[in-house]
Amino acid sequence: TDRMQQIIAESHREKKMFGILFFDLDRFKLINDSFSHSVGDELLKNVAERVKLSIREMDTFSRLGGDEFVGIVTLVKNESYLGKVASKLLTAFNKPFQINKNDIIVSSSIGISVYPRDGQNIDDLLRTADTAMYHAKSLGGNQFQFYTAELSKQSFERLKMEADLHHAIENE
């Protein structure tokens, strides 16, 4: 949070963009359920090491919790660079992880939000990147998606429909 606040202030002052890559592991629960939580924990450590090798030292990478990670990619001249970083991260998962003599194959879904277009503060940037990540998952995972305003509109419409259906059931 502190790092994001610093980057937002600097990017605002210098009129620069940066990207948030929000990602998690596809089917991580299946790995925990099939092997054990200790294997899942070891996998998370291995994922962090592999991701660290895939990003620049100047960028920030952090685990939010569970199997969710966030990357802050600074000094971005255009959005296509963020796509290249996301592709590099996805490629890092192509090779199986070796844990307790088991080959564990895991992929990732990544959502990308861009400051200032997709949010002006931490909450909005994480929310929009998370929305894009869930869109990537809904398309089958193992891919990245940029946030678009249409995604929020779809989420809002889905919530509205759920509320309308709930009221319809209550009112028979």
Disulfide bonds with the S-S distance in Angstrom:
none
